[in-house]
Amino acid sequence: MNAEFLVGTCFEISGLGLVLAGEVKSGEIAEGSLGRTNKGKKCTVVKIEESNYRVPVAHTKSKVTITVKHITKADVRPWDMIYFE
């Protein structure tokens, strides 16, 4: 499952991780998916929400928020692409 996610905004929630709001440009992203930033930093999807509801998978053209671990706001900027496997 390969996917590309375009970051619109991002913010950190203490104890939860980094929240990325944006759009799945291609493919599917599931909870537990492994991702990589433009700079090569690796992250893991903890939670996906669409329209304020938790969903197990986000599909192409979905506008979602994704909570990830192992990266910080310093690793990602608006308009960055995150690549998921």
C-alpha positions as CSV (number, residue, x, y, z in Angstrom):
1,M,0.0,0.0,0.0
2,N,1.9,3.1,-1.2
3,A,0.4,6.5,-0.6
4,E,1.2,10.2,-0.7
5,F,-0.2,12.7,1.8
6,L,0.0,16.5,1.3
7,V,0.3,18.3,4.6
8,G,-1.9,21.4,5.0
9,T,-1.3,22.2,8.6
10,C,0.3,20.4,11.6
11,F,0.3,20.8,15.4
12,E,1.6,18.8,18.3
13,I,-0.5,17.4,21.1
14,S,1.4,16.5,24.2
15,G,1.5,12.8,24.9
16,L,-0.4,12.0,21.7
17,G,2.0,13.0,18.9
18,L,2.0,15.2,15.8
19,V,-1.3,15.8,14.1
20,L,-1.2,16.3,10.3
21,A,-4.2,17.8,8.5
22,G,-4.3,17.5,4.8
23,E,-5.2,15.3,1.8
24,V,-4.4,11.8,0.6
25,K,-3.2,12.6,-2.9
26,S,-2.8,8.9,-3.9
27,G,-3.2,5.4,-2.5
28,E,-4.5,4.4,1.0
29,I,-3.2,5.1,4.5
30,A,-4.1,2.8,7.4
31,E,-3.5,3.0,11.1
32,G,0.0,1.5,11.7
33,S,1.3,2.6,8.3
34,L,4.9,3.6,8.1
35,G,5.7,7.0,6.6
36,R,8.7,9.0,5.5
37,T,9.0,12.8,5.3
38,N,10.8,14.8,2.5
39,K,13.8,14.8,4.8
40,G,13.8,11.0,5.2
41,K,12.5,11.0,8.8
42,K,10.3,8.0,9.6
43,C,6.9,8.1,11.3
44,T,4.1,5.7,12.3
45,V,0.4,6.4,11.9
46,V,-1.4,6.2,15.3
47,K,-4.9,7.5,14.3
48,I,-6.8,8.7,11.3
49,E,-9.9,11.0,11.5
50,E,-12.2,12.1,8.7
51,S,-15.0,14.6,9.5
52,N,-14.3,14.2,13.2
53,Y,-14.8,10.4,13.1
54,R,-12.0,7.9,13.5
55,V,-11.5,5.7,10.4
56,P,-9.2,2.7,9.9
57,V,-8.2,3.7,6.4
58,A,-8.0,7.0,4.4
59,H,-8.4,6.8,0.6
60,T,-7.3,8.9,-2.3
61,K,-8.8,12.5,-2.2
62,S,-9.8,12.1,1.4
63,K,-9.3,15.2,3.6
64,V,-8.2,13.8,6.9
65,T,-6.2,14.4,10.1
66,I,-3.5,11.8,10.8
67,T,-1.8,11.5,14.2
68,V,1.8,10.2,13.9
69,K,4.6,9.3,16.3
70,H,8.4,9.7,15.9
71,I,8.5,13.1,14.1
72,T,8.0,16.6,15.4
73,K,6.6,19.8,14.0
74,A,10.2,20.8,13.1
75,D,10.3,17.9,10.7
76,V,7.2,18.9,8.7
77,R,6.0,22.1,7.1
78,P,2.8,22.9,5.2
79,W,2.8,21.7,1.6
80,D,5.3,18.9,2.4
81,M,4.5,15.5,1.1
82,I,4.6,12.5,3.4
83,Y,5.1,9.1,1.7
84,F,3.5,6.0,3.2
85,E,4.3,2.3,2.6
